[in-house]
Amino acid sequence: MEDRERIRGARLAVNRYQDAAAADQQLENTSVVRLETDPAHGAGDTQRAKIERFELAHRFDHIQIEGEHGFGKPEERAYLHAMAALGVSAGETWMIGDNLEWEVEAPQRLGIYAIWMDVHGDGLPAGSTARPDRIIRSLTELLPQGRIAKSGS
């Protein structure tokens, strides 16, 4: 279960999403505000240590760890807190992740643009009511021609 112990969320553990580092490097020179959220896979100090060990802190404008705040995804206040910390509105926010409840349905209720990471290309599960605003298999799909673009741009 080593994968579960690694940092998860938007642009997560580099070993899980092999293109995360490349995508983040390209994002560093844009006006994109980057956020890392972490679910309850350990105490805040444990998660902070992982962020330091994998040298990820510099990649994000805000890191929000559930164990430090006492709330996390899919609670609405987790998204609201992150947006307030970053000074952005829901309409300016994208949530990118592989969990349909936490990173698609919950953020969409707040007006956040939700991008589902279908890493294996399996498509939405049978019977799923989730309807992501966009489905990607690779984070670099968000970087066509050196810029961030929504589908159809």
TIVO-885961 format. One record per residue: z, x, y of N, C-alpha, C, O in turn; residue number from 1. Coordinates in pm, 1 decimal. Atoms other than C-alpha are relative to their C-alpha. Example, Ala and Ser with C-alpha at 12.3 -4.5 7.8 and 13.67 -1.06 7.14 Angstrom:
<rs>
0.0 89.0 -119.0 780.0 1230.0 -450.0 0.0 90.0 120.0 66.5 193.6 118.1 1;
-6.0 -82.0 -119.0 714.0 1367.0 -106.0 73.0 -77.0 109.0 89.9 -26.1 219.8 2;
</rs>
This chain:
<rs>
0.0 81.2 -120.1 0.0 0.0 0.0 0.0 85.4 126.4 44.4 40.0 231.9 1;
0.9 -89.3 -114.0 -49.6 296.3 230.7 -71.3 -63.1 118.7 -28.3 -44.4 232.6 2;
75.0 62.3 -108.2 -303.9 96.4 434.0 87.3 -94.7 81.0 72.7 -102.9 202.9 3;
-88.6 92.1 -71.1 -36.8 -162.6 519.9 97.1 72.1 90.3 146.2 14.8 187.5 4;
-94.0 -76.6 -80.3 182.1 109.9 659.8 -65.5 58.7 124.4 3.6 108.6 213.1 5;
69.3 -57.9 -115.1 -80.7 221.0 906.2 -8.1 -101.6 113.5 7.5 -221.9 92.5 6;
5.7 82.6 -119.9 -118.2 85.2 1254.6 -116.2 -96.3 -9.0 -227.1 -57.9 -46.4 7;
102.5 102.4 11.1 -311.1 -241.4 1269.6 -17.5 -68.1 135.0 69.3 -54.8 221.2 8;
27.1 74.0 -122.3 -466.2 -456.5 1548.3 -140.8 26.1 46.0 -226.3 59.3 -36.1 9;
129.8 -28.7 -54.6 -765.2 -415.5 1778.7 -20.4 148.4 0.2 70.4 220.2 42.1 10;
29.1 -141.4 14.8 -926.2 -74.7 1720.8 119.3 68.7 -62.4 195.4 138.6 4.5 11;
-120.2 -39.3 69.7 -672.1 12.2 1460.0 -7.8 135.6 -63.8 -74.3 227.0 -15.0 12;
-12.7 -127.6 68.9 -597.3 285.9 1216.8 -137.0 61.9 -23.1 -226.4 0.8 -81.7 13;
128.2 -69.0 7.4 -875.6 537.3 1233.2 -48.0 10.9 -144.1 -168.3 3.0 -168.8 14;
42.1 -12.5 138.7 -876.3 578.5 856.0 -51.3 -132.0 -57.0 -129.0 -130.6 -152.4 15;
42.0 130.0 51.5 -928.8 204.2 802.4 -135.9 -39.8 55.5 -223.4 -83.5 -19.3 16;
127.2 29.7 -64.1 -1209.6 149.3 1050.2 -58.0 133.2 43.1 -24.3 185.9 149.2 17;
49.8 -135.4 -19.3 -1403.1 470.4 1031.3 -65.2 21.1 136.0 -70.4 133.8 185.3 18;
68.4 -15.3 -128.6 -1586.5 399.9 1356.8 92.8 -18.1 118.9 47.1 -13.6 233.1 19;
-93.2 26.0 -109.7 -1272.1 335.5 1561.9 5.2 115.5 98.8 1.0 93.3 219.8 20;
-8.7 -115.1 -89.6 -1249.4 687.2 1701.6 -126.1 13.0 84.6 -117.6 37.7 204.8 21;
126.0 -10.1 -74.4 -1616.9 694.0 1799.6 -10.3 -110.0 105.1 -51.8 -84.5 218.2 22;
5.6 111.8 -94.8 -1595.9 352.6 1963.0 97.7 23.8 114.5 63.4 1.9 230.7 23;
-98.4 -25.9 -104.4 -1280.0 446.4 2150.7 -44.1 110.5 94.1 -20.6 101.9 214.6 24;
49.4 -106.7 -87.2 -1436.9 767.1 2279.3 -101.6 -55.0 99.1 -100.9 -17.6 216.3 25;
99.3 58.7 -89.4 -1725.0 564.6 2421.1 66.6 -93.0 101.3 21.2 -102.4 215.4 26;
-69.3 91.4 -90.4 -1483.0 312.0 2573.0 79.8 72.7 107.7 107.1 15.8 213.4 27;
-81.3 -74.3 -95.9 -1284.9 582.4 2751.3 -68.2 13.3 135.4 0.2 26.2 236.9 28;
73.2 -15.1 -125.4 -1556.4 608.1 3016.4 -48.7 -132.1 56.4 -143.2 -134.9 135.2 29;
35.6 132.4 -50.6 -1577.1 234.2 3083.9 120.7 -60.6 69.7 227.8 -0.2 75.3 30;
-111.3 70.2 -63.4 -1363.8 -15.7 3269.7 75.2 -87.4 -100.1 158.6 -168.7 -60.1 31;
-66.5 79.3 102.3 -1249.9 -167.0 2939.6 145.9 43.0 -10.9 176.9 161.5 -23.5 32;
-142.1 -24.6 19.4 -873.8 -197.8 2914.4 27.5 -16.7 -148.4 -8.0 -118.6 -207.6 33;
-19.4 1.6 144.4 -763.8 -116.2 2561.5 146.2 -22.6 -33.2 235.8 32.0 31.3 34;
-134.5 38.1 40.8 -461.1 -257.6 2386.5 15.8 19.0 -149.2 -76.4 -8.0 -226.2 35;
-36.2 -6.7 141.5 -294.1 -186.2 2055.6 118.1 -93.0 -19.1 218.8 -79.7 50.4 36;
-114.2 82.4 37.3 -72.1 -454.9 1906.8 32.1 30.8 -144.7 -56.2 64.0 -223.7 37;
-42.0 -35.4 135.1 127.1 -399.9 1593.7 88.1 -109.6 -56.8 187.9 -146.1 5.4 38;
-83.4 101.6 62.6 264.5 -664.6 1357.8 125.7 61.2 -60.0 146.4 182.3 -53.0 39;
-130.6 -42.7 52.5 602.9 -643.6 1187.6 -12.6 76.2 -130.3 21.1 23.1 -236.1 40;
4.9 -85.4 118.1 538.2 -360.2 944.4 99.0 114.0 17.5 73.1 227.0 -23.9 41;
-102.8 -101.1 -18.0 852.3 -175.2 1040.8 62.3 -8.0 137.8 13.1 -77.8 226.5 42;
-71.3 -3.0 -127.3 1094.0 -108.1 1321.9 -83.8 69.1 106.1 -174.6 146.3 75.5 43;
74.9 -58.4 -110.4 967.7 -9.9 1664.4 -5.6 150.6 -3.4 -110.9 209.3 21.8 44;
-0.1 -146.1 1.6 1075.5 351.7 1628.1 -89.3 54.3 -111.1 -151.0 159.6 -95.1 45;
87.7 -40.7 110.2 891.3 375.6 1294.2 -145.5 -9.7 42.1 -224.7 80.5 14.9 46;
137.8 19.5 -43.0 572.3 236.1 1446.2 -37.3 98.8 109.7 -149.0 150.7 110.6 47;
26.1 -100.5 -104.9 600.6 462.0 1753.0 -27.0 135.9 -63.4 -116.1 208.9 -20.0 48;
18.8 -128.8 67.9 631.5 759.7 1519.9 -139.5 8.1 -61.8 -202.1 114.0 -59.4 49;
135.2 0.8 58.5 308.5 657.4 1345.0 -105.6 19.0 108.5 -203.3 91.2 89.0 50;
94.4 -14.5 -110.6 128.7 626.6 1676.7 -5.3 145.7 45.0 -112.9 199.2 71.8 51;
-4.9 -141.0 -37.7 243.3 976.4 1767.5 -62.2 87.7 -108.4 -139.7 178.3 -77.9 52;
51.4 -80.9 111.4 163.2 1118.7 1422.0 -152.4 -2.0 -4.7 -215.4 100.4 -31.3 53;
145.8 12.3 3.9 -194.5 987.1 1439.4 -63.7 24.6 136.7 -184.4 7.2 153.0 54;
47.2 -32.9 -134.9 -224.7 1084.9 1809.0 -86.8 -111.2 58.4 -199.2 -87.7 102.7 55;
75.3 116.9 -46.4 -332.1 735.4 1912.9 39.6 -47.5 139.6 -35.9 -122.6 201.5 56;
-50.7 53.7 -126.2 -128.1 674.5 2229.4 -99.9 13.1 114.6 -114.5 -79.3 194.5 57;
92.9 -22.2 -111.4 -388.7 821.9 2464.1 -120.5 -93.2 -4.3 -192.3 -105.9 94.9 58;
115.7 88.0 14.3 -647.8 575.7 2332.5 21.3 -138.5 60.3 -73.9 -215.9 71.2 59;
-29.8 136.0 -42.3 -474.0 268.6 2474.3 66.5 -3.6 136.3 142.1 86.5 172.7 60;
-61.2 21.3 -130.2 -375.8 137.7 2815.6 136.4 -66.7 -14.3 219.5 -58.9 76.1 61;
-128.0 66.4 27.5 -88.8 -60.5 2660.7 17.6 -6.1 -150.9 -75.0 -42.3 -223.6 62;
-32.1 11.4 141.8 78.2 -43.1 2322.0 117.2 -96.2 -10.2 221.3 -76.9 52.6 63;
-102.4 103.3 13.9 279.2 -345.6 2218.4 40.8 -8.8 -146.4 -40.0 -43.9 -232.3 64;
-50.1 -2.6 136.7 494.6 -319.9 1908.1 100.9 -113.1 -18.1 198.0 -124.4 56.6 65;
-84.9 116.1 24.8 655.4 -631.2 1765.5 147.0 38.2 -13.2 233.7 -30.6 40.8 66;
-137.9 -41.8 20.1 969.1 -444.0 1662.3 72.7 37.7 128.2 195.7 38.4 130.9 67;
-61.5 -33.7 -128.4 1030.9 -341.7 2023.5 19.7 -122.3 88.6 104.1 -121.6 178.2 68;
-4.1 117.7 -87.5 977.0 -686.5 2174.8 65.9 -121.7 -63.7 113.1 -210.9 6.7 69;
-58.4 115.3 67.2 1104.6 -927.4 1911.1 -96.3 -116.9 -14.4 -56.5 -225.5 -56.6 70;
103.7 100.8 21.0 780.2 -1123.7 1909.9 -131.9 70.5 -21.2 -149.9 185.0 20.4 71;
130.0 -61.0 27.6 425.2 -1061.7 1795.5 -101.0 -104.7 -42.3 -71.9 -224.3 -45.6 72;
106.4 90.0 44.3 99.1 -1209.3 1676.7 46.8 -76.0 -123.6 110.6 -15.5 -209.8 73;
86.8 83.6 -82.3 31.5 -1494.5 1622.5 71.1 -81.0 108.5 15.7 -179.9 156.5 74;
-70.8 72.9 -105.3 294.1 -1609.0 1875.8 -74.7 12.7 133.2 -118.2 121.6 170.8 75;
72.6 -1.5 -127.3 132.8 -1706.9 2206.7 57.7 100.4 97.9 -16.2 166.9 170.5 76;
-58.8 -90.5 -99.4 380.6 -1505.1 2405.9 -37.4 146.0 -23.8 -30.7 226.7 68.9 77;
45.1 -137.1 24.9 259.2 -1186.8 2236.2 -127.5 29.0 77.9 -139.7 134.2 140.7 78;
126.9 -17.3 -72.5 -89.3 -1232.9 2382.8 24.8 -8.6 150.4 -29.4 71.0 227.1 79;
-28.9 17.0 -142.3 46.5 -1355.3 2717.7 69.5 124.1 56.6 37.5 168.4 166.9 80;
-69.8 -120.7 -43.7 279.8 -1055.3 2743.6 -97.7 116.9 14.8 -93.2 190.3 113.5 81;
96.8 -109.2 -5.4 -2.1 -812.9 2665.9 -93.6 -15.4 119.9 -120.4 81.5 191.0 82;
90.5 21.6 -113.7 -235.9 -971.9 2921.7 71.4 25.5 132.1 13.6 84.1 223.7 83;
-76.4 -23.9 -122.9 38.0 -966.3 3187.1 21.4 149.9 21.7 8.0 199.1 133.7 84;
-21.7 -144.8 -10.4 114.0 -600.0 3113.1 -126.1 73.1 44.9 -118.5 175.9 112.2 85;
127.4 -63.0 -33.3 -255.1 -517.5 3153.7 -62.8 -56.5 127.6 -161.2 -2.4 178.0 86;
53.5 59.8 -121.9 -314.4 -742.0 3454.7 -134.8 -66.3 -19.2 -220.1 -60.1 69.3 87;
126.8 67.5 28.5 -596.2 -939.2 3292.2 25.5 -145.5 -37.4 135.3 -182.0 -79.2 88;
-8.2 141.0 38.6 -665.3 -1307.5 3231.9 -60.6 -19.0 -138.8 -125.1 71.1 -192.5 89;
57.6 29.7 131.8 -762.1 -1473.2 2904.5 -151.9 10.4 3.6 -212.6 59.1 -91.7 90;
144.5 -4.8 -11.9 -1120.2 -1502.9 3027.9 -57.1 140.7 6.1 -176.9 160.1 -14.6 91;
41.7 -140.2 -6.1 -1134.4 -1124.0 3068.4 37.2 76.6 -127.2 16.2 197.5 -136.4 92;
-59.7 -64.5 116.9 -982.8 -1053.9 2727.9 -77.7 -26.0 -127.3 -125.0 -137.2 -151.1 93;
55.2 12.0 134.8 -1128.5 -989.3 2384.9 110.8 37.5 -96.9 189.0 128.9 -70.7 94;
-87.7 -38.7 110.1 -923.7 -983.3 2067.2 -89.7 37.7 -115.2 -175.2 -41.0 -155.6 95;
82.9 -49.1 109.6 -1078.5 -778.1 1789.2 91.1 31.1 -117.4 186.1 108.3 -104.0 96;
-81.8 -29.6 116.6 -933.9 -776.6 1440.9 -50.8 -67.7 -124.7 -149.2 -141.5 -121.3 97;
45.8 50.0 129.9 -962.7 -868.8 1075.9 82.0 -117.3 -53.3 59.5 -161.8 -165.8 98;
-82.3 111.2 43.8 -704.0 -1147.9 1057.7 -43.9 -126.7 73.4 -31.4 -136.1 195.5 99;
55.8 120.4 -62.2 -854.9 -1491.6 1118.5 104.6 -82.1 75.4 72.9 -141.2 178.6 100;
-104.1 75.5 -70.0 -524.7 -1653.8 1215.5 48.8 75.0 122.8 53.8 19.0 232.3 101;
-62.1 -76.7 -107.5 -378.0 -1375.7 1427.9 -98.2 47.8 105.2 -62.0 59.3 222.3 102;
92.8 -62.6 -92.7 -692.7 -1237.2 1586.6 -121.6 -84.7 33.7 -211.5 -40.1 105.0 103;
105.9 93.1 -37.0 -922.5 -1537.9 1605.6 61.6 -131.9 47.1 52.4 -165.8 165.1 104;
-47.4 134.5 -34.7 -751.9 -1877.5 1597.8 106.7 -0.7 109.9 93.2 -74.3 207.6 105;
-106.8 -1.0 -100.4 -434.5 -1797.8 1794.0 -51.1 44.2 137.4 -22.3 -23.2 236.3 106;
51.0 -39.1 -132.1 -610.6 -1605.1 2073.6 -95.8 -103.5 60.7 -93.6 -126.3 181.6 107;
94.0 99.3 -52.4 -883.1 -1869.6 2104.5 72.8 -117.1 64.6 22.6 -174.1 161.4 108;
-76.7 110.1 -60.7 -617.2 -2133.8 2178.9 38.5 32.0 144.2 65.0 -58.5 223.3 109;
-33.5 -43.3 -135.8 -542.3 -1930.8 2492.6 -124.0 29.4 84.5 -112.0 66.3 201.4 110;
122.8 -26.9 -72.8 -907.7 -1890.5 2591.7 -48.6 143.1 -11.7 -134.8 185.6 65.3 111;
39.6 -138.5 22.9 -942.5 -1534.3 2462.6 -123.7 2.9 -89.5 -132.0 -72.9 -186.1 112;
120.6 -19.8 78.7 -1281.4 -1426.0 2325.5 39.0 73.5 -127.7 89.6 185.5 -121.9 113;
-48.7 -53.7 127.2 -1216.9 -1361.1 1955.8 -113.0 55.3 -85.4 -208.4 -15.0 -118.8 114;
99.6 -69.2 81.7 -1416.4 -1109.5 1754.4 64.2 33.5 -134.4 165.1 103.7 -141.3 115;
-52.9 -24.5 134.6 -1359.5 -1102.7 1380.7 -70.1 118.5 -61.5 -192.9 126.4 -62.2 116;
50.1 -120.6 65.4 -1400.9 -771.7 1202.2 -13.7 -28.0 -149.2 84.3 -24.5 -223.5 117;
30.2 27.0 140.9 -1567.5 -854.5 869.5 -44.7 131.6 -62.9 -163.4 153.6 -86.7 118;
26.5 -137.7 42.1 -1542.2 -498.9 738.3 -90.4 8.2 -122.8 -178.6 93.7 -129.7 119;
75.2 -7.3 125.3 -1685.9 -572.0 393.9 -125.8 -85.6 -0.2 -201.3 -83.1 -97.3 120;
119.6 83.3 -7.9 -1955.2 -816.4 508.0 3.1 -119.6 -93.5 -102.1 -168.2 -134.9 121;
-14.3 113.2 91.3 -1820.3 -1096.8 289.7 -19.8 -134.4 68.5 -37.4 -235.4 0.4 122;
10.8 126.6 -72.3 -1848.7 -1361.9 561.6 132.7 -72.7 1.9 230.5 -29.9 -59.4 123;
-122.9 79.5 -8.4 -1592.1 -1624.8 643.8 37.9 -52.7 -137.4 -50.0 -89.0 -215.6 124;
-44.0 53.7 129.2 -1381.8 -1736.1 346.4 -40.7 -147.3 -14.4 -46.8 -220.8 84.2 125;
35.1 139.9 26.7 -1484.8 -2064.6 183.0 111.8 -89.5 52.0 229.8 -63.1 28.5 126;
-96.2 95.9 -51.5 -1314.1 -2354.0 355.8 70.1 41.0 127.7 154.7 -33.2 177.5 127;
-64.9 -46.3 -122.3 -1211.6 -2151.3 660.1 -37.6 -90.5 116.6 -153.7 -127.7 133.1 128;
26.4 77.9 -121.4 -1176.1 -2354.2 978.1 -17.3 90.9 121.2 -55.7 44.8 228.7 129;
14.1 -95.0 -110.2 -1179.5 -2040.4 1192.4 -146.7 16.8 36.9 -233.6 22.9 -50.0 130;
135.0 -20.2 -50.6 -1487.3 -1995.9 1409.6 3.8 110.0 105.7 16.7 81.9 224.9 131;
-3.1 -110.5 -95.8 -1491.6 -1650.8 1567.2 -112.9 -12.3 102.7 -219.7 -66.3 73.5 132;
104.9 -2.8 -102.0 -1684.1 -1609.8 1891.0 -107.8 99.7 -38.4 -223.4 86.4 1.7 133;
94.9 -100.2 48.2 -1848.9 -1311.8 1727.9 55.6 61.2 -127.9 177.0 72.7 -144.8 134;
-38.4 -68.3 123.7 -1844.4 -1143.3 1386.7 -70.9 134.5 -1.8 -191.8 143.2 19.3 135;
55.9 -134.8 8.5 -1894.0 -770.2 1350.9 47.5 66.2 -128.6 146.3 23.7 -188.4 136;
-44.1 -81.6 113.3 -1872.4 -519.7 1067.6 45.2 137.3 46.8 115.7 207.5 -25.7 137;
-29.5 -131.9 -53.1 -1837.0 -211.9 1286.4 33.6 -12.6 148.2 -31.7 -87.8 220.6 138;
-35.2 3.0 -141.5 -1668.4 -155.4 1620.8 -113.1 49.3 89.0 -123.5 7.4 204.3 139;
110.6 -50.2 -81.6 -1975.9 31.5 1740.4 -103.1 -108.2 30.2 -187.9 -89.2 117.4 140;
88.5 112.0 -33.8 -2162.1 -301.2 1734.4 29.5 -54.9 138.1 -53.5 -125.1 196.0 141;
-37.7 46.1 -133.3 -1979.7 -371.6 2058.7 -51.1 92.7 109.1 -27.0 68.4 227.4 142;
41.9 -101.8 -94.6 -2143.1 -70.8 2223.9 -151.3 18.4 7.5 -197.1 132.6 12.1 143;
144.8 -20.9 -4.8 -2518.9 -138.3 2237.8 -42.6 66.4 130.8 3.4 29.2 238.7 144;
58.6 -68.7 -113.7 -2706.1 92.7 2470.9 106.0 53.5 96.5 86.9 54.1 218.1 145;
-102.5 -61.6 -81.1 -2384.2 253.0 2590.6 82.3 -94.6 85.0 150.5 -50.3 177.4 146;
-80.8 93.4 -78.7 -2225.7 -64.3 2725.6 60.3 -104.2 -94.3 12.0 -124.9 -205.7 147;
-64.1 105.3 77.6 -1997.6 -337.0 2599.5 -79.9 -127.7 21.9 -115.5 -159.8 135.3 148;
78.5 123.0 -15.1 -2184.2 -660.2 2530.0 45.8 -105.5 -98.5 77.9 -74.8 -213.3 149;
-25.6 113.5 88.5 -2109.7 -1003.9 2388.2 -131.4 -34.9 -66.9 -237.6 7.6 -21.5 150;
122.4 43.4 68.2 -2357.5 -1158.9 2145.9 -94.1 -65.6 99.2 -51.3 -143.1 184.7 151;
101.4 60.0 -85.6 -2677.7 -1254.1 2319.3 -18.4 72.4 131.4 -105.6 34.2 209.4 152;
13.8 -73.2 -127.0 -2631.6 -1005.3 2606.0 -114.9 97.4 -8.2 -142.7 168.3 88.4 153;
</rs>
